[in-house]
Amino acid sequence: MEGAQPTLYELPTEFPVFPLTGALLLPHGKLPLNIFEPRYKAMVEDALADQRVFGMIQADEAQPGGESGPGLFGVGCLGRLSSFSETDDGRYLIALTGMIRFDVRSELVGRRGYRRVSADFSRFVVDLDPPGAGLPQRGVLLAALRGYFASNGFDANWQAIEGMDDDDLVVTLCMVCPFGPMEKQALLEAADPAARADTLVALLQMGAHGREGDAGGRKLS
């Protein structure tokens, strides 16, 4: 699966998942991860030996937990393990590149301590398309971002931000801004990139007015 973008029929329908509250992976985004727990080190090792993929998903506090851990949201994102290194103290530093979102059909029996799911990609085939062209609300988005950063005391490299293309800008901001789990899930489940951008603008505007509870006291660079 390495190299060219896979087709829907080449994707595995059963794979490991990494439940990490507050971590968002989106299609075409890249998420760095520091893997140190034995069960997730095992997951990475198994992924490397197989198709180099696993899913990111958030725990859902509204759902009952079970023997395998907390309840999970119904939608996650499959990622390809696109870089890997091992530290002297045995941690794995990896990057996961987002491929396509999925609906959880069911949870499977775990392996080596990590969780696995059966997944359905059919609602999200559009994620496999190349990034689209144009962001009509780019000016509105940048204005909302400036207000959000100013209100929360964040520093930013504005030259780098303004130099990003539209798709990278939206995906990167969705993934790195310190929104809460429900807000992150709303961004993940947005119907399409335009809807995601609209949701992002709304969250930034709310955060600038002190209504984003998880934003205060943190710093972005």
PyMOL CGO cylinders between C-alpha atoms (Angstrom):
from pymol import cmd
from pymol.cgo import CYLINDER

trace = [
    CYLINDER, 0.00, 0.00, 0.00, 3.06, 2.21, 0.09, 0.3, 1, 1, 1, 1, 1, 1,
    CYLINDER, 3.06, 2.21, 0.09, 3.41, 4.83, -2.65, 0.3, 1, 1, 1, 1, 1, 1,
    CYLINDER, 3.41, 4.83, -2.65, 0.34, 5.50, -4.81, 0.3, 1, 1, 1, 1, 1, 1,
    CYLINDER, 0.34, 5.50, -4.81, -3.01, 6.25, -3.19, 0.3, 1, 1, 1, 1, 1, 1,
    CYLINDER, -3.01, 6.25, -3.19, -4.91, 2.96, -2.73, 0.3, 1, 1, 1, 1, 1, 1,
    CYLINDER, -4.91, 2.96, -2.73, -8.36, 2.30, -4.13, 0.3, 1, 1, 1, 1, 1, 1,
    CYLINDER, -8.36, 2.30, -4.13, -11.30, 1.57, -1.87, 0.3, 1, 1, 1, 1, 1, 1,
    CYLINDER, -11.30, 1.57, -1.87, -11.01, -2.14, -2.62, 0.3, 1, 1, 1, 1, 1, 1,
    CYLINDER, -11.01, -2.14, -2.62, -7.36, -2.28, -1.58, 0.3, 1, 1, 1, 1, 1, 1,
    CYLINDER, -7.36, -2.28, -1.58, -8.04, -1.01, 1.93, 0.3, 1, 1, 1, 1, 1, 1,
    CYLINDER, -8.04, -1.01, 1.93, -8.16, -3.48, 4.83, 0.3, 1, 1, 1, 1, 1, 1,
    CYLINDER, -8.16, -3.48, 4.83, -11.52, -3.66, 6.56, 0.3, 1, 1, 1, 1, 1, 1,
    CYLINDER, -11.52, -3.66, 6.56, -10.03, -4.99, 9.82, 0.3, 1, 1, 1, 1, 1, 1,
    CYLINDER, -10.03, -4.99, 9.82, -7.16, -3.16, 11.50, 0.3, 1, 1, 1, 1, 1, 1,
    CYLINDER, -7.16, -3.16, 11.50, -5.79, -1.90, 14.83, 0.3, 1, 1, 1, 1, 1, 1,
    CYLINDER, -5.79, -1.90, 14.83, -6.99, 1.36, 16.35, 0.3, 1, 1, 1, 1, 1, 1,
    CYLINDER, -6.99, 1.36, 16.35, -5.21, 3.76, 18.66, 0.3, 1, 1, 1, 1, 1, 1,
    CYLINDER, -5.21, 3.76, 18.66, -7.78, 5.45, 20.95, 0.3, 1, 1, 1, 1, 1, 1,
    CYLINDER, -7.78, 5.45, 20.95, -6.27, 8.81, 21.86, 0.3, 1, 1, 1, 1, 1, 1,
    CYLINDER, -6.27, 8.81, 21.86, -8.57, 11.52, 23.18, 0.3, 1, 1, 1, 1, 1, 1,
    CYLINDER, -8.57, 11.52, 23.18, -7.88, 14.94, 21.68, 0.3, 1, 1, 1, 1, 1, 1,
    CYLINDER, -7.88, 14.94, 21.68, -5.74, 13.60, 18.83, 0.3, 1, 1, 1, 1, 1, 1,
    CYLINDER, -5.74, 13.60, 18.83, -7.20, 14.24, 15.38, 0.3, 1, 1, 1, 1, 1, 1,
    CYLINDER, -7.20, 14.24, 15.38, -6.05, 12.63, 12.14, 0.3, 1, 1, 1, 1, 1, 1,
    CYLINDER, -6.05, 12.63, 12.14, -7.65, 13.85, 8.91, 0.3, 1, 1, 1, 1, 1, 1,
    CYLINDER, -7.65, 13.85, 8.91, -7.27, 12.62, 5.32, 0.3, 1, 1, 1, 1, 1, 1,
    CYLINDER, -7.27, 12.62, 5.32, -4.09, 14.13, 3.81, 0.3, 1, 1, 1, 1, 1, 1,
    CYLINDER, -4.09, 14.13, 3.81, -2.90, 15.24, 7.25, 0.3, 1, 1, 1, 1, 1, 1,
    CYLINDER, -2.90, 15.24, 7.25, 0.22, 14.04, 9.03, 0.3, 1, 1, 1, 1, 1, 1,
    CYLINDER, 0.22, 14.04, 9.03, 0.15, 13.24, 12.75, 0.3, 1, 1, 1, 1, 1, 1,
    CYLINDER, 0.15, 13.24, 12.75, 3.40, 12.76, 14.71, 0.3, 1, 1, 1, 1, 1, 1,
    CYLINDER, 3.40, 12.76, 14.71, 3.16, 10.25, 17.55, 0.3, 1, 1, 1, 1, 1, 1,
    CYLINDER, 3.16, 10.25, 17.55, 5.45, 9.26, 20.41, 0.3, 1, 1, 1, 1, 1, 1,
    CYLINDER, 5.45, 9.26, 20.41, 4.75, 5.58, 21.10, 0.3, 1, 1, 1, 1, 1, 1,
    CYLINDER, 4.75, 5.58, 21.10, 5.95, 4.25, 24.46, 0.3, 1, 1, 1, 1, 1, 1,
    CYLINDER, 5.95, 4.25, 24.46, 3.25, 1.96, 25.92, 0.3, 1, 1, 1, 1, 1, 1,
    CYLINDER, 3.25, 1.96, 25.92, 4.09, -1.74, 25.28, 0.3, 1, 1, 1, 1, 1, 1,
    CYLINDER, 4.09, -1.74, 25.28, 0.71, -2.51, 23.69, 0.3, 1, 1, 1, 1, 1, 1,
    CYLINDER, 0.71, -2.51, 23.69, 1.01, 0.36, 21.22, 0.3, 1, 1, 1, 1, 1, 1,
    CYLINDER, 1.01, 0.36, 21.22, 4.63, -0.48, 20.47, 0.3, 1, 1, 1, 1, 1, 1,
    CYLINDER, 4.63, -0.48, 20.47, 3.33, -3.95, 19.62, 0.3, 1, 1, 1, 1, 1, 1,
    CYLINDER, 3.33, -3.95, 19.62, 0.66, -2.38, 17.42, 0.3, 1, 1, 1, 1, 1, 1,
    CYLINDER, 0.66, -2.38, 17.42, 3.28, -0.36, 15.50, 0.3, 1, 1, 1, 1, 1, 1,
    CYLINDER, 3.28, -0.36, 15.50, 5.48, -3.44, 15.08, 0.3, 1, 1, 1, 1, 1, 1,
    CYLINDER, 5.48, -3.44, 15.08, 2.56, -5.46, 13.73, 0.3, 1, 1, 1, 1, 1, 1,
    CYLINDER, 2.56, -5.46, 13.73, 1.56, -2.63, 11.39, 0.3, 1, 1, 1, 1, 1, 1,
    CYLINDER, 1.56, -2.63, 11.39, 5.09, -2.42, 10.03, 0.3, 1, 1, 1, 1, 1, 1,
    CYLINDER, 5.09, -2.42, 10.03, 5.07, -6.14, 9.37, 0.3, 1, 1, 1, 1, 1, 1,
    CYLINDER, 5.07, -6.14, 9.37, 1.72, -6.02, 7.58, 0.3, 1, 1, 1, 1, 1, 1,
    CYLINDER, 1.72, -6.02, 7.58, 0.12, -3.16, 5.60, 0.3, 1, 1, 1, 1, 1, 1,
    CYLINDER, 0.12, -3.16, 5.60, 1.61, -0.27, 7.65, 0.3, 1, 1, 1, 1, 1, 1,
    CYLINDER, 1.61, -0.27, 7.65, -1.80, 1.06, 8.66, 0.3, 1, 1, 1, 1, 1, 1,
    CYLINDER, -1.80, 1.06, 8.66, -3.85, 1.61, 11.79, 0.3, 1, 1, 1, 1, 1, 1,
    CYLINDER, -3.85, 1.61, 11.79, -6.74, 3.85, 12.75, 0.3, 1, 1, 1, 1, 1, 1,
    CYLINDER, -6.74, 3.85, 12.75, -6.91, 6.85, 15.04, 0.3, 1, 1, 1, 1, 1, 1,
    CYLINDER, -6.91, 6.85, 15.04, -10.11, 7.17, 17.04, 0.3, 1, 1, 1, 1, 1, 1,
    CYLINDER, -10.11, 7.17, 17.04, -11.27, 9.00, 20.16, 0.3, 1, 1, 1, 1, 1, 1,
    CYLINDER, -11.27, 9.00, 20.16, -12.79, 7.60, 23.31, 0.3, 1, 1, 1, 1, 1, 1,
    CYLINDER, -12.79, 7.60, 23.31, -16.43, 8.61, 23.74, 0.3, 1, 1, 1, 1, 1, 1,
    CYLINDER, -16.43, 8.61, 23.74, -17.33, 9.21, 27.37, 0.3, 1, 1, 1, 1, 1, 1,
    CYLINDER, -17.33, 9.21, 27.37, -21.03, 9.01, 26.50, 0.3, 1, 1, 1, 1, 1, 1,
    CYLINDER, -21.03, 9.01, 26.50, -20.66, 5.37, 25.47, 0.3, 1, 1, 1, 1, 1, 1,
    CYLINDER, -20.66, 5.37, 25.47, -20.32, 2.52, 27.97, 0.3, 1, 1, 1, 1, 1, 1,
    CYLINDER, -20.32, 2.52, 27.97, -16.90, 0.94, 28.22, 0.3, 1, 1, 1, 1, 1, 1,
    CYLINDER, -16.90, 0.94, 28.22, -16.11, -2.74, 28.15, 0.3, 1, 1, 1, 1, 1, 1,
    CYLINDER, -16.11, -2.74, 28.15, -13.36, -5.22, 28.89, 0.3, 1, 1, 1, 1, 1, 1,
    CYLINDER, -13.36, -5.22, 28.89, -11.20, -3.72, 26.14, 0.3, 1, 1, 1, 1, 1, 1,
    CYLINDER, -11.20, -3.72, 26.14, -11.43, -0.15, 27.45, 0.3, 1, 1, 1, 1, 1, 1,
    CYLINDER, -11.43, -0.15, 27.45, -13.61, 2.95, 27.12, 0.3, 1, 1, 1, 1, 1, 1,
    CYLINDER, -13.61, 2.95, 27.12, -16.35, 3.28, 24.54, 0.3, 1, 1, 1, 1, 1, 1,
    CYLINDER, -16.35, 3.28, 24.54, -15.31, 4.71, 21.19, 0.3, 1, 1, 1, 1, 1, 1,
    CYLINDER, -15.31, 4.71, 21.19, -16.78, 7.24, 18.81, 0.3, 1, 1, 1, 1, 1, 1,
    CYLINDER, -16.78, 7.24, 18.81, -18.29, 5.66, 15.73, 0.3, 1, 1, 1, 1, 1, 1,
    CYLINDER, -18.29, 5.66, 15.73, -16.01, 7.42, 13.23, 0.3, 1, 1, 1, 1, 1, 1,
    CYLINDER, -16.01, 7.42, 13.23, -12.21, 7.42, 13.03, 0.3, 1, 1, 1, 1, 1, 1,
    CYLINDER, -12.21, 7.42, 13.03, -9.52, 7.88, 10.38, 0.3, 1, 1, 1, 1, 1, 1,
    CYLINDER, -9.52, 7.88, 10.38, -7.24, 5.24, 8.90, 0.3, 1, 1, 1, 1, 1, 1,
    CYLINDER, -7.24, 5.24, 8.90, -3.61, 6.29, 8.60, 0.3, 1, 1, 1, 1, 1, 1,
    CYLINDER, -3.61, 6.29, 8.60, -0.52, 4.97, 6.86, 0.3, 1, 1, 1, 1, 1, 1,
    CYLINDER, -0.52, 4.97, 6.86, 2.67, 4.71, 8.89, 0.3, 1, 1, 1, 1, 1, 1,
    CYLINDER, 2.67, 4.71, 8.89, 4.80, 7.00, 6.72, 0.3, 1, 1, 1, 1, 1, 1,
    CYLINDER, 4.80, 7.00, 6.72, 7.89, 7.46, 8.90, 0.3, 1, 1, 1, 1, 1, 1,
    CYLINDER, 7.89, 7.46, 8.90, 9.42, 5.53, 11.77, 0.3, 1, 1, 1, 1, 1, 1,
    CYLINDER, 9.42, 5.53, 11.77, 12.41, 5.79, 14.08, 0.3, 1, 1, 1, 1, 1, 1,
    CYLINDER, 12.41, 5.79, 14.08, 13.40, 4.22, 17.41, 0.3, 1, 1, 1, 1, 1, 1,
    CYLINDER, 13.40, 4.22, 17.41, 14.91, 6.17, 20.29, 0.3, 1, 1, 1, 1, 1, 1,
    CYLINDER, 14.91, 6.17, 20.29, 17.72, 4.99, 22.56, 0.3, 1, 1, 1, 1, 1, 1,
    CYLINDER, 17.72, 4.99, 22.56, 15.21, 4.42, 25.37, 0.3, 1, 1, 1, 1, 1, 1,
    CYLINDER, 15.21, 4.42, 25.37, 12.99, 2.19, 23.22, 0.3, 1, 1, 1, 1, 1, 1,
    CYLINDER, 12.99, 2.19, 23.22, 10.25, 4.61, 22.17, 0.3, 1, 1, 1, 1, 1, 1,
    CYLINDER, 10.25, 4.61, 22.17, 8.97, 4.77, 18.59, 0.3, 1, 1, 1, 1, 1, 1,
    CYLINDER, 8.97, 4.77, 18.59, 8.67, 8.16, 16.92, 0.3, 1, 1, 1, 1, 1, 1,
    CYLINDER, 8.67, 8.16, 16.92, 6.33, 7.81, 13.99, 0.3, 1, 1, 1, 1, 1, 1,
    CYLINDER, 6.33, 7.81, 13.99, 4.28, 9.88, 11.57, 0.3, 1, 1, 1, 1, 1, 1,
    CYLINDER, 4.28, 9.88, 11.57, 0.85, 8.72, 10.50, 0.3, 1, 1, 1, 1, 1, 1,
    CYLINDER, 0.85, 8.72, 10.50, -0.52, 10.09, 7.22, 0.3, 1, 1, 1, 1, 1, 1,
    CYLINDER, -0.52, 10.09, 7.22, -4.31, 10.25, 7.03, 0.3, 1, 1, 1, 1, 1, 1,
    CYLINDER, -4.31, 10.25, 7.03, -5.95, 8.23, 4.26, 0.3, 1, 1, 1, 1, 1, 1,
    CYLINDER, -5.95, 8.23, 4.26, -9.70, 7.86, 4.73, 0.3, 1, 1, 1, 1, 1, 1,
    CYLINDER, -9.70, 7.86, 4.73, -12.30, 8.08, 7.48, 0.3, 1, 1, 1, 1, 1, 1,
    CYLINDER, -12.30, 8.08, 7.48, -14.23, 5.00, 8.54, 0.3, 1, 1, 1, 1, 1, 1,
    CYLINDER, -14.23, 5.00, 8.54, -17.38, 3.94, 10.37, 0.3, 1, 1, 1, 1, 1, 1,
    CYLINDER, -17.38, 3.94, 10.37, -16.81, 1.32, 13.06, 0.3, 1, 1, 1, 1, 1, 1,
    CYLINDER, -16.81, 1.32, 13.06, -18.87, -1.74, 12.28, 0.3, 1, 1, 1, 1, 1, 1,
    CYLINDER, -18.87, -1.74, 12.28, -17.83, -3.68, 15.35, 0.3, 1, 1, 1, 1, 1, 1,
    CYLINDER, -17.83, -3.68, 15.35, -14.93, -4.12, 17.71, 0.3, 1, 1, 1, 1, 1, 1,
    CYLINDER, -14.93, -4.12, 17.71, -12.89, -7.30, 17.21, 0.3, 1, 1, 1, 1, 1, 1,
    CYLINDER, -12.89, -7.30, 17.21, -10.90, -9.41, 19.62, 0.3, 1, 1, 1, 1, 1, 1,
    CYLINDER, -10.90, -9.41, 19.62, -7.72, -7.52, 20.49, 0.3, 1, 1, 1, 1, 1, 1,
    CYLINDER, -7.72, -7.52, 20.49, -4.15, -8.60, 19.81, 0.3, 1, 1, 1, 1, 1, 1,
    CYLINDER, -4.15, -8.60, 19.81, -1.13, -8.19, 22.06, 0.3, 1, 1, 1, 1, 1, 1,
    CYLINDER, -1.13, -8.19, 22.06, -3.07, -5.73, 24.21, 0.3, 1, 1, 1, 1, 1, 1,
    CYLINDER, -3.07, -5.73, 24.21, -4.21, -3.31, 21.48, 0.3, 1, 1, 1, 1, 1, 1,
    CYLINDER, -4.21, -3.31, 21.48, -7.72, -2.89, 20.10, 0.3, 1, 1, 1, 1, 1, 1,
    CYLINDER, -7.72, -2.89, 20.10, -8.97, -3.77, 16.62, 0.3, 1, 1, 1, 1, 1, 1,
    CYLINDER, -8.97, -3.77, 16.62, -12.12, -2.95, 14.66, 0.3, 1, 1, 1, 1, 1, 1,
    CYLINDER, -12.12, -2.95, 14.66, -14.05, -3.99, 11.60, 0.3, 1, 1, 1, 1, 1, 1,
    CYLINDER, -14.05, -3.99, 11.60, -14.65, -0.87, 9.51, 0.3, 1, 1, 1, 1, 1, 1,
    CYLINDER, -14.65, -0.87, 9.51, -16.75, 0.45, 6.64, 0.3, 1, 1, 1, 1, 1, 1,
    CYLINDER, -16.75, 0.45, 6.64, -15.30, 3.15, 4.36, 0.3, 1, 1, 1, 1, 1, 1,
    CYLINDER, -15.30, 3.15, 4.36, -18.25, 3.53, 1.98, 0.3, 1, 1, 1, 1, 1, 1,
    CYLINDER, -18.25, 3.53, 1.98, -19.48, 6.90, 3.33, 0.3, 1, 1, 1, 1, 1, 1,
    CYLINDER, -19.48, 6.90, 3.33, -16.05, 8.47, 2.91, 0.3, 1, 1, 1, 1, 1, 1,
    CYLINDER, -16.05, 8.47, 2.91, -14.85, 7.46, -0.56, 0.3, 1, 1, 1, 1, 1, 1,
    CYLINDER, -14.85, 7.46, -0.56, -14.35, 11.17, -1.37, 0.3, 1, 1, 1, 1, 1, 1,
    CYLINDER, -14.35, 11.17, -1.37, -11.40, 11.17, 1.09, 0.3, 1, 1, 1, 1, 1, 1,
    CYLINDER, -11.40, 11.17, 1.09, -9.35, 9.18, -1.43, 0.3, 1, 1, 1, 1, 1, 1,
    CYLINDER, -9.35, 9.18, -1.43, -9.62, 11.95, -4.04, 0.3, 1, 1, 1, 1, 1, 1,
    CYLINDER, -9.62, 11.95, -4.04, -6.78, 14.46, -4.41, 0.3, 1, 1, 1, 1, 1, 1,
    CYLINDER, -6.78, 14.46, -4.41, -7.24, 17.65, -2.35, 0.3, 1, 1, 1, 1, 1, 1,
    CYLINDER, -7.24, 17.65, -2.35, -9.76, 20.02, -3.91, 0.3, 1, 1, 1, 1, 1, 1,
    CYLINDER, -9.76, 20.02, -3.91, -9.15, 23.48, -5.29, 0.3, 1, 1, 1, 1, 1, 1,
    CYLINDER, -9.15, 23.48, -5.29, -9.92, 26.73, -3.56, 0.3, 1, 1, 1, 1, 1, 1,
    CYLINDER, -9.92, 26.73, -3.56, -11.22, 27.91, -0.20, 0.3, 1, 1, 1, 1, 1, 1,
    CYLINDER, -11.22, 27.91, -0.20, -13.78, 30.68, -0.72, 0.3, 1, 1, 1, 1, 1, 1,
    CYLINDER, -13.78, 30.68, -0.72, -13.73, 31.62, 2.96, 0.3, 1, 1, 1, 1, 1, 1,
    CYLINDER, -13.73, 31.62, 2.96, -9.92, 31.84, 3.28, 0.3, 1, 1, 1, 1, 1, 1,
    CYLINDER, -9.92, 31.84, 3.28, -10.05, 35.50, 4.30, 0.3, 1, 1, 1, 1, 1, 1,
    CYLINDER, -10.05, 35.50, 4.30, -12.75, 34.79, 6.88, 0.3, 1, 1, 1, 1, 1, 1,
    CYLINDER, -12.75, 34.79, 6.88, -10.75, 31.84, 8.19, 0.3, 1, 1, 1, 1, 1, 1,
    CYLINDER, -10.75, 31.84, 8.19, -7.53, 33.83, 8.60, 0.3, 1, 1, 1, 1, 1, 1,
    CYLINDER, -7.53, 33.83, 8.60, -9.41, 36.65, 10.34, 0.3, 1, 1, 1, 1, 1, 1,
    CYLINDER, -9.41, 36.65, 10.34, -11.01, 34.17, 12.74, 0.3, 1, 1, 1, 1, 1, 1,
    CYLINDER, -11.01, 34.17, 12.74, -7.62, 32.57, 13.35, 0.3, 1, 1, 1, 1, 1, 1,
    CYLINDER, -7.62, 32.57, 13.35, -6.01, 35.92, 14.18, 0.3, 1, 1, 1, 1, 1, 1,
    CYLINDER, -6.01, 35.92, 14.18, -8.80, 36.68, 16.66, 0.3, 1, 1, 1, 1, 1, 1,
    CYLINDER, -8.80, 36.68, 16.66, -8.51, 33.23, 18.23, 0.3, 1, 1, 1, 1, 1, 1,
    CYLINDER, -8.51, 33.23, 18.23, -4.74, 33.46, 18.63, 0.3, 1, 1, 1, 1, 1, 1,
    CYLINDER, -4.74, 33.46, 18.63, -4.90, 37.01, 20.00, 0.3, 1, 1, 1, 1, 1, 1,
    CYLINDER, -4.90, 37.01, 20.00, -7.64, 36.11, 22.50, 0.3, 1, 1, 1, 1, 1, 1,
    CYLINDER, -7.64, 36.11, 22.50, -5.75, 33.07, 23.78, 0.3, 1, 1, 1, 1, 1, 1,
    CYLINDER, -5.75, 33.07, 23.78, -2.24, 34.55, 23.77, 0.3, 1, 1, 1, 1, 1, 1,
    CYLINDER, -2.24, 34.55, 23.77, -0.83, 32.23, 21.08, 0.3, 1, 1, 1, 1, 1, 1,
    CYLINDER, -0.83, 32.23, 21.08, 2.21, 33.10, 18.99, 0.3, 1, 1, 1, 1, 1, 1,
    CYLINDER, 2.21, 33.10, 18.99, 2.26, 32.10, 15.33, 0.3, 1, 1, 1, 1, 1, 1,
    CYLINDER, 2.26, 32.10, 15.33, 4.46, 32.24, 12.27, 0.3, 1, 1, 1, 1, 1, 1,
    CYLINDER, 4.46, 32.24, 12.27, 2.03, 34.20, 10.12, 0.3, 1, 1, 1, 1, 1, 1,
    CYLINDER, 2.03, 34.20, 10.12, 4.29, 34.16, 7.10, 0.3, 1, 1, 1, 1, 1, 1,
    CYLINDER, 4.29, 34.16, 7.10, 4.27, 30.37, 7.11, 0.3, 1, 1, 1, 1, 1, 1,
    CYLINDER, 4.27, 30.37, 7.11, 0.52, 30.21, 7.76, 0.3, 1, 1, 1, 1, 1, 1,
    CYLINDER, 0.52, 30.21, 7.76, -0.34, 32.62, 4.95, 0.3, 1, 1, 1, 1, 1, 1,
    CYLINDER, -0.34, 32.62, 4.95, 1.96, 30.69, 2.59, 0.3, 1, 1, 1, 1, 1, 1,
    CYLINDER, 1.96, 30.69, 2.59, 0.09, 27.39, 3.06, 0.3, 1, 1, 1, 1, 1, 1,
    CYLINDER, 0.09, 27.39, 3.06, -2.27, 26.24, 0.35, 0.3, 1, 1, 1, 1, 1, 1,
    CYLINDER, -2.27, 26.24, 0.35, -5.95, 26.11, 1.23, 0.3, 1, 1, 1, 1, 1, 1,
    CYLINDER, -5.95, 26.11, 1.23, -6.27, 22.39, 1.90, 0.3, 1, 1, 1, 1, 1, 1,
    CYLINDER, -6.27, 22.39, 1.90, -3.12, 22.15, 4.01, 0.3, 1, 1, 1, 1, 1, 1,
    CYLINDER, -3.12, 22.15, 4.01, -4.20, 25.21, 5.97, 0.3, 1, 1, 1, 1, 1, 1,
    CYLINDER, -4.20, 25.21, 5.97, -7.57, 23.76, 6.96, 0.3, 1, 1, 1, 1, 1, 1,
    CYLINDER, -7.57, 23.76, 6.96, -6.27, 20.26, 7.72, 0.3, 1, 1, 1, 1, 1, 1,
    CYLINDER, -6.27, 20.26, 7.72, -3.31, 21.54, 9.74, 0.3, 1, 1, 1, 1, 1, 1,
    CYLINDER, -3.31, 21.54, 9.74, -5.38, 24.00, 11.79, 0.3, 1, 1, 1, 1, 1, 1,
    CYLINDER, -5.38, 24.00, 11.79, -8.03, 21.38, 12.54, 0.3, 1, 1, 1, 1, 1, 1,
    CYLINDER, -8.03, 21.38, 12.54, -5.37, 18.98, 13.77, 0.3, 1, 1, 1, 1, 1, 1,
    CYLINDER, -5.37, 18.98, 13.77, -3.19, 21.34, 15.83, 0.3, 1, 1, 1, 1, 1, 1,
    CYLINDER, -3.19, 21.34, 15.83, -5.65, 23.81, 17.39, 0.3, 1, 1, 1, 1, 1, 1,
    CYLINDER, -5.65, 23.81, 17.39, -6.38, 22.77, 21.00, 0.3, 1, 1, 1, 1, 1, 1,
    CYLINDER, -6.38, 22.77, 21.00, -10.10, 22.15, 20.69, 0.3, 1, 1, 1, 1, 1, 1,
    CYLINDER, -10.10, 22.15, 20.69, -11.92, 19.72, 22.96, 0.3, 1, 1, 1, 1, 1, 1,
    CYLINDER, -11.92, 19.72, 22.96, -12.76, 16.12, 22.01, 0.3, 1, 1, 1, 1, 1, 1,
    CYLINDER, -12.76, 16.12, 22.01, -16.30, 16.89, 20.85, 0.3, 1, 1, 1, 1, 1, 1,
    CYLINDER, -16.30, 16.89, 20.85, -15.07, 19.74, 18.66, 0.3, 1, 1, 1, 1, 1, 1,
    CYLINDER, -15.07, 19.74, 18.66, -12.33, 17.53, 17.20, 0.3, 1, 1, 1, 1, 1, 1,
    CYLINDER, -12.33, 17.53, 17.20, -14.93, 14.89, 16.41, 0.3, 1, 1, 1, 1, 1, 1,
    CYLINDER, -14.93, 14.89, 16.41, -17.17, 17.45, 14.72, 0.3, 1, 1, 1, 1, 1, 1,
    CYLINDER, -17.17, 17.45, 14.72, -14.26, 18.47, 12.49, 0.3, 1, 1, 1, 1, 1, 1,
    CYLINDER, -14.26, 18.47, 12.49, -13.56, 14.83, 11.65, 0.3, 1, 1, 1, 1, 1, 1,
    CYLINDER, -13.56, 14.83, 11.65, -17.17, 14.06, 10.79, 0.3, 1, 1, 1, 1, 1, 1,
    CYLINDER, -17.17, 14.06, 10.79, -17.79, 17.18, 8.67, 0.3, 1, 1, 1, 1, 1, 1,
    CYLINDER, -17.79, 17.18, 8.67, -19.39, 16.14, 5.39, 0.3, 1, 1, 1, 1, 1, 1,
    CYLINDER, -19.39, 16.14, 5.39, -16.69, 17.57, 3.11, 0.3, 1, 1, 1, 1, 1, 1,
    CYLINDER, -16.69, 17.57, 3.11, -13.73, 19.99, 3.18, 0.3, 1, 1, 1, 1, 1, 1,
    CYLINDER, -13.73, 19.99, 3.18, -15.96, 23.04, 2.73, 0.3, 1, 1, 1, 1, 1, 1,
    CYLINDER, -15.96, 23.04, 2.73, -18.15, 22.00, 5.68, 0.3, 1, 1, 1, 1, 1, 1,
    CYLINDER, -18.15, 22.00, 5.68, -15.01, 21.31, 7.71, 0.3, 1, 1, 1, 1, 1, 1,
    CYLINDER, -15.01, 21.31, 7.71, -13.70, 24.80, 6.97, 0.3, 1, 1, 1, 1, 1, 1,
    CYLINDER, -13.70, 24.80, 6.97, -17.04, 26.32, 8.03, 0.3, 1, 1, 1, 1, 1, 1,
    CYLINDER, -17.04, 26.32, 8.03, -16.95, 24.32, 11.28, 0.3, 1, 1, 1, 1, 1, 1,
    CYLINDER, -16.95, 24.32, 11.28, -13.37, 25.41, 11.91, 0.3, 1, 1, 1, 1, 1, 1,
    CYLINDER, -13.37, 25.41, 11.91, -14.28, 29.08, 11.44, 0.3, 1, 1, 1, 1, 1, 1,
    CYLINDER, -14.28, 29.08, 11.44, -17.18, 28.71, 13.89, 0.3, 1, 1, 1, 1, 1, 1,
    CYLINDER, -17.18, 28.71, 13.89, -14.94, 27.06, 16.51, 0.3, 1, 1, 1, 1, 1, 1,
    CYLINDER, -14.94, 27.06, 16.51, -12.25, 29.73, 16.13, 0.3, 1, 1, 1, 1, 1, 1,
    CYLINDER, -12.25, 29.73, 16.13, -14.82, 32.48, 16.50, 0.3, 1, 1, 1, 1, 1, 1,
    CYLINDER, -14.82, 32.48, 16.50, -16.28, 30.86, 19.62, 0.3, 1, 1, 1, 1, 1, 1,
    CYLINDER, -16.28, 30.86, 19.62, -12.80, 30.33, 21.03, 0.3, 1, 1, 1, 1, 1, 1,
    CYLINDER, -12.80, 30.33, 21.03, -11.96, 33.99, 20.49, 0.3, 1, 1, 1, 1, 1, 1,
    CYLINDER, -11.96, 33.99, 20.49, -14.91, 34.88, 22.71, 0.3, 1, 1, 1, 1, 1, 1,
    CYLINDER, -14.91, 34.88, 22.71, -13.87, 32.57, 25.53, 0.3, 1, 1, 1, 1, 1, 1,
    CYLINDER, -13.87, 32.57, 25.53, -16.36, 29.78, 24.82, 0.3, 1, 1, 1, 1, 1, 1,
    CYLINDER, -16.36, 29.78, 24.82, -13.82, 27.09, 23.87, 0.3, 1, 1, 1, 1, 1, 1,
    CYLINDER, -13.82, 27.09, 23.87, -13.05, 25.63, 27.26, 0.3, 1, 1, 1, 1, 1, 1,
    CYLINDER, -13.05, 25.63, 27.26, -9.93, 23.70, 26.29, 0.3, 1, 1, 1, 1, 1, 1,
    CYLINDER, -9.93, 23.70, 26.29, -8.15, 26.59, 24.59, 0.3, 1, 1, 1, 1, 1, 1,
    CYLINDER, -8.15, 26.59, 24.59, -6.97, 28.72, 27.47, 0.3, 1, 1, 1, 1, 1, 1,
    CYLINDER, -6.97, 28.72, 27.47, -3.43, 28.69, 28.79, 0.3, 1, 1, 1, 1, 1, 1,
    CYLINDER, -3.43, 28.69, 28.79, -1.80, 26.88, 25.87, 0.3, 1, 1, 1, 1, 1, 1,
    CYLINDER, -1.80, 26.88, 25.87, 0.69, 28.10, 23.30, 0.3, 1, 1, 1, 1, 1, 1,
    CYLINDER, 0.69, 28.10, 23.30, 1.14, 27.37, 19.62, 0.3, 1, 1, 1, 1, 1, 1,
    CYLINDER, 1.14, 27.37, 19.62, 4.20, 28.23, 17.56, 0.3, 1, 1, 1, 1, 1, 1,
]
cmd.load_cgo(trace, "trace")
